[in-house]
Amino acid sequence: MKAKTSTRQLELPTKAEWSLQGIEAEMWLARRIGLHGIEVVFRGDTDAETRKERMRKAILDSGLEAVVCGRGPGQKPNTYAEAFQRLYGVKL
């Protein structure tokens, strides 16, 4: 199955915005990962730690860590690894 790609670049929320919108930021990143055919992050009952580990596993297992997923501050392209670190505060 060929993964869907998007030509539209979305700006990543700032760290302050993510701290105010934790679940929304997680959902944004999960939707972006879903463009690559991965839809397991929010399945079933989850808590923040479970979602973080699922997100980490999805990114690493799919080799997406160096793939640009959007733009960060200053319109700088951000990879999935950078987005993960901004969201969870830890390196992938």
C-alpha positions in Angstrom: 0.0 0.0 0.0 1.4 3.3 -1.0 1.5 6.0 1.7 -0.4 9.2 1.1 1.7 12.3 0.9 0.8 15.9 1.4 2.2 18.9 -0.4 0.8 21.2 2.3 3.2 22.1 5.0 1.8 22.8 8.4 3.5 24.8 11.1 4.1 22.8 14.2 2.7 24.4 17.4 5.2 26.1 19.6 6.3 24.5 22.8 4.0 26.8 24.8 1.1 26.0 22.6 1.8 22.3 23.0 1.9 22.6 26.7 -1.5 24.1 26.6 -2.9 21.6 24.0 -1.2 18.3 24.9 -3.7 16.0 23.5 -4.4 18.1 20.5 -0.6 18.2 19.7 -0.5 14.4 20.1 -3.4 14.0 17.8 -1.8 16.3 15.2 1.4 14.3 15.2 -0.6 11.0 15.1 -2.5 12.3 12.1 0.8 13.2 10.3 2.1 9.7 11.1 -1.2 8.3 9.8 -0.3 9.8 6.4 2.3 7.0 6.2 -0.3 4.3 6.9 0.3 4.1 10.7 -2.8 4.3 12.8 -2.1 2.6 16.1 -1.2 5.4 18.4 -4.8 6.1 19.8 -6.3 2.7 19.5 -8.1 1.3 22.6 -7.7 2.8 26.1 -4.5 4.8 26.4 -2.7 7.1 28.8 0.0 9.7 28.0 2.9 7.3 28.6 1.4 4.6 26.3 0.8 7.1 23.5 4.3 8.4 23.8 5.8 4.9 23.5 3.5 4.0 20.6 4.4 7.3 18.9 8.1 6.5 19.4 7.7 2.9 18.1 5.7 4.1 15.1 8.3 6.7 14.1 11.3 4.4 14.6 9.8 1.2 13.1 8.8 3.1 10.0 12.1 4.9 9.6 10.4 8.3 9.8 12.7 10.0 12.3 14.5 12.0 9.6 11.4 12.7 7.4 10.1 16.3 7.5 6.6 16.4 8.9 6.0 20.2 9.1 7.6 23.5 10.0 8.6 24.7 13.3 9.5 28.1 14.7 10.9 30.5 12.0 9.4 28.2 9.3 12.3 25.8 9.8 11.5 22.3 8.5 11.1 19.9 11.4 11.5 16.1 11.3 9.4 13.6 13.1 12.2 13.2 15.6 12.2 16.9 16.3 8.4 17.0 16.6 8.5 14.1 19.0 11.1 15.9 21.2 9.2 19.2 21.2 6.0 17.3 22.1 7.3 15.0 24.8 10.4 16.9 26.0 12.7 13.8 25.4 14.7 12.6 22.5 13.3 10.0 20.3 
